[in-house]
Amino acid sequence: MLNMLKRNKGAIALVALLVVVLAGIRFFEASLFYDPFLDFFKGDFQEADLPQFDSVKLFWGLLLRYLMNTVVSLAIIYVIFKDFSLVKFSAILYLMLFLLLVAVFFGLLHWTQHPDYRLLFYIRRFLIQPLFLVLFLPAFYYQKKVS
């Protein structure tokens, strides 16, 4: 184990740096992205009214954040597995999941009288946080281990 760590010092340092970049995206979220739901979901939102929002700006803010998280996540996947086909597969999954989640998110916002706030919260969470990375890493590791 210690020899493996010594051999992969560069990769470990790069992954650590990329994780810091992900943390930086989260730390500077309020200044980098338009998202009126940041404060809304921090409070007791179940009984509150939805905040006013500009759908176009919200979409571009979500897209930019998702894209930044995706690029860093794909870099982490590449550094760990050194398999470009896995990165391409992941990129396709990220694209499909973004299209699905953003459609459901905006559908709930615009076509329901009183959307389920908890569902909005979790869909938005998958759009703004690198949760897919947390799901993909163990799955890809297991797949590599088995094959």
C-alpha positions as a Markdown table, in Angstrom:
| # | Residue | x | y | z |
|---|---|---|---|---|
| 1 | Met | 0.0 | 0.0 | 0.0 |
| 2 | Leu | 2.8 | 2.4 | 0.9 |
| 3 | Asn | 4.6 | 1.6 | -2.3 |
| 4 | Met | 1.5 | 2.3 | -4.3 |
| 5 | Leu | 1.1 | 5.7 | -2.6 |
| 6 | Lys | 4.8 | 6.5 | -3.4 |
| 7 | Arg | 4.4 | 5.5 | -7.0 |
| 8 | Asn | 1.3 | 7.6 | -7.5 |
| 9 | Lys | 2.3 | 10.8 | -5.6 |
| 10 | Gly | 1.7 | 13.0 | -8.6 |
| 11 | Ala | -1.8 | 11.6 | -9.3 |
| 12 | Ile | -2.8 | 11.9 | -5.7 |
| 13 | Ala | -1.6 | 15.5 | -5.6 |
| 14 | Leu | -3.5 | 16.2 | -8.8 |
| 15 | Val | -6.7 | 14.7 | -7.5 |
| 16 | Ala | -6.3 | 16.6 | -4.3 |
| 17 | Leu | -5.9 | 19.8 | -6.3 |
| 18 | Leu | -9.0 | 19.1 | -8.4 |
| 19 | Val | -11.0 | 18.4 | -5.2 |
| 20 | Val | -9.8 | 21.8 | -3.9 |
| 21 | Val | -11.1 | 23.3 | -7.2 |
| 22 | Leu | -14.5 | 21.7 | -6.6 |
| 23 | Ala | -14.5 | 23.1 | -3.1 |
| 24 | Gly | -13.6 | 26.5 | -4.6 |
| 25 | Ile | -16.6 | 26.4 | -6.9 |
| 26 | Arg | -18.8 | 25.7 | -3.9 |
| 27 | Phe | -17.1 | 28.3 | -1.7 |
| 28 | Phe | -17.5 | 31.1 | -4.3 |
| 29 | Glu | -21.0 | 30.0 | -5.5 |
| 30 | Ala | -22.8 | 33.1 | -4.5 |
| 31 | Ser | -20.5 | 35.4 | -6.4 |
| 32 | Leu | -20.0 | 33.2 | -9.5 |
| 33 | Phe | -23.5 | 32.0 | -10.3 |
| 34 | Tyr | -27.0 | 33.5 | -10.4 |
| 35 | Asp | -29.1 | 31.3 | -8.1 |
| 36 | Pro | -31.9 | 32.9 | -6.0 |
| 37 | Phe | -32.5 | 29.5 | -4.5 |
| 38 | Leu | -29.2 | 29.5 | -2.5 |
| 39 | Asp | -30.8 | 31.5 | 0.4 |
| 40 | Phe | -34.2 | 30.0 | -0.1 |
| 41 | Phe | -33.1 | 26.4 | 0.5 |
| 42 | Lys | -30.9 | 27.5 | 3.5 |
| 43 | Gly | -34.0 | 28.5 | 5.5 |
| 44 | Asp | -37.2 | 26.9 | 6.4 |
| 45 | Phe | -38.4 | 26.6 | 2.8 |
| 46 | Gln | -41.3 | 24.2 | 3.2 |
| 47 | Glu | -43.8 | 27.0 | 4.1 |
| 48 | Ala | -42.2 | 29.8 | 2.2 |
| 49 | Asp | -43.1 | 31.2 | -1.3 |
| 50 | Leu | -40.6 | 30.6 | -4.1 |
| 51 | Pro | -38.3 | 33.5 | -4.6 |
| 52 | Gln | -38.6 | 35.6 | -7.8 |
| 53 | Phe | -36.2 | 34.4 | -10.4 |
| 54 | Asp | -35.1 | 35.0 | -14.0 |
| 55 | Ser | -35.4 | 31.7 | -15.8 |
| 56 | Val | -32.9 | 32.5 | -18.4 |
| 57 | Lys | -30.3 | 33.7 | -16.0 |
| 58 | Leu | -31.0 | 30.7 | -13.7 |
| 59 | Phe | -30.6 | 28.3 | -16.6 |
| 60 | Trp | -27.2 | 29.8 | -17.6 |
| 61 | Gly | -26.1 | 29.8 | -14.0 |
| 62 | Leu | -27.0 | 26.2 | -13.5 |
| 63 | Leu | -25.4 | 25.2 | -16.8 |
| 64 | Leu | -22.2 | 27.1 | -16.0 |
| 65 | Arg | -21.9 | 25.5 | -12.6 |
| 66 | Tyr | -22.8 | 22.0 | -13.8 |
| 67 | Leu | -20.2 | 22.4 | -16.6 |
| 68 | Met | -17.5 | 23.5 | -14.3 |
| 69 | Asn | -18.2 | 20.6 | -11.9 |
| 70 | Thr | -18.4 | 18.2 | -14.8 |
| 71 | Val | -15.0 | 19.3 | -16.3 |
| 72 | Val | -13.3 | 18.9 | -13.0 |
| 73 | Ser | -15.1 | 15.6 | -12.3 |
| 74 | Leu | -14.0 | 14.2 | -15.7 |
| 75 | Ala | -10.5 | 15.2 | -15.0 |
| 76 | Ile | -10.6 | 13.4 | -11.6 |
| 77 | Ile | -12.0 | 10.3 | -13.3 |
| 78 | Tyr | -9.2 | 10.4 | -15.9 |
| 79 | Val | -6.4 | 10.9 | -13.4 |
| 80 | Ile | -7.7 | 8.0 | -11.3 |
| 81 | Phe | -8.5 | 5.5 | -14.0 |
| 82 | Lys | -6.3 | 6.7 | -16.9 |
| 83 | Asp | -9.0 | 5.5 | -19.3 |
| 84 | Phe | -10.2 | 8.0 | -21.9 |
| 85 | Ser | -13.1 | 5.7 | -23.0 |
| 86 | Leu | -14.4 | 5.9 | -19.4 |
| 87 | Val | -14.1 | 9.7 | -19.6 |
| 88 | Lys | -16.1 | 9.7 | -22.8 |
| 89 | Phe | -18.8 | 7.4 | -21.3 |
| 90 | Ser | -19.0 | 9.6 | -18.2 |
| 91 | Ala | -19.3 | 12.8 | -20.4 |
| 92 | Ile | -22.2 | 11.3 | -22.2 |
| 93 | Leu | -23.8 | 10.3 | -18.9 |
| 94 | Tyr | -23.3 | 13.8 | -17.5 |
| 95 | Leu | -24.9 | 15.3 | -20.6 |
| 96 | Met | -27.9 | 13.0 | -20.5 |
| 97 | Leu | -28.4 | 13.6 | -16.8 |
| 98 | Phe | -28.1 | 17.4 | -17.2 |
| 99 | Leu | -30.8 | 17.4 | -19.9 |
| 100 | Leu | -33.1 | 15.2 | -17.8 |
| 101 | Leu | -32.6 | 17.1 | -14.5 |
| 102 | Val | -32.8 | 20.6 | -16.0 |
| 103 | Ala | -36.0 | 19.7 | -17.9 |
| 104 | Val | -37.6 | 18.3 | -14.7 |
| 105 | Phe | -36.4 | 21.2 | -12.6 |
| 106 | Phe | -37.8 | 23.9 | -14.9 |
| 107 | Gly | -40.9 | 21.8 | -15.6 |
| 108 | Leu | -41.7 | 21.8 | -11.9 |
| 109 | Leu | -41.0 | 25.5 | -11.5 |
| 110 | His | -43.1 | 26.6 | -14.5 |
| 111 | Trp | -45.9 | 24.0 | -14.9 |
| 112 | Thr | -47.0 | 23.3 | -11.3 |
| 113 | Gln | -48.9 | 25.6 | -9.1 |
| 114 | His | -47.1 | 24.6 | -5.9 |
| 115 | Pro | -44.1 | 22.4 | -6.7 |
| 116 | Asp | -42.8 | 19.9 | -4.2 |
| 117 | Tyr | -40.0 | 22.0 | -2.7 |
| 118 | Arg | -38.1 | 18.9 | -1.4 |
| 119 | Leu | -38.1 | 17.4 | -5.0 |
| 120 | Leu | -36.8 | 20.8 | -6.3 |
| 121 | Phe | -34.2 | 20.9 | -3.6 |
| 122 | Tyr | -32.8 | 17.4 | -4.5 |
| 123 | Ile | -32.9 | 18.0 | -8.3 |
| 124 | Arg | -31.1 | 21.3 | -7.9 |
| 125 | Arg | -28.6 | 19.6 | -5.6 |
| 126 | Phe | -27.7 | 17.1 | -8.3 |
| 127 | Leu | -27.3 | 20.1 | -10.8 |
| 128 | Ile | -25.1 | 22.2 | -8.6 |
| 129 | Gln | -23.0 | 19.7 | -6.7 |
| 130 | Pro | -20.6 | 17.1 | -8.1 |
| 131 | Leu | -22.7 | 14.2 | -6.7 |
| 132 | Phe | -22.4 | 12.2 | -9.8 |
| 133 | Leu | -18.7 | 12.0 | -9.2 |
| 134 | Val | -19.4 | 10.4 | -5.8 |
| 135 | Leu | -21.6 | 7.9 | -7.5 |
| 136 | Phe | -19.4 | 7.2 | -10.5 |
| 137 | Leu | -16.0 | 6.7 | -8.8 |
| 138 | Pro | -17.1 | 3.6 | -6.7 |
| 139 | Ala | -19.0 | 2.2 | -9.6 |
| 140 | Phe | -16.1 | 2.5 | -12.0 |
| 141 | Tyr | -13.7 | 1.2 | -9.4 |
| 142 | Tyr | -15.9 | -1.9 | -8.9 |
| 143 | Gln | -16.2 | -2.4 | -12.7 |
| 144 | Lys | -12.4 | -2.2 | -13.1 |
| 145 | Lys | -11.9 | -4.6 | -10.2 |
| 146 | Val | -14.4 | -7.1 | -11.5 |
| 147 | Ser | -13.2 | -7.1 | -15.1 |
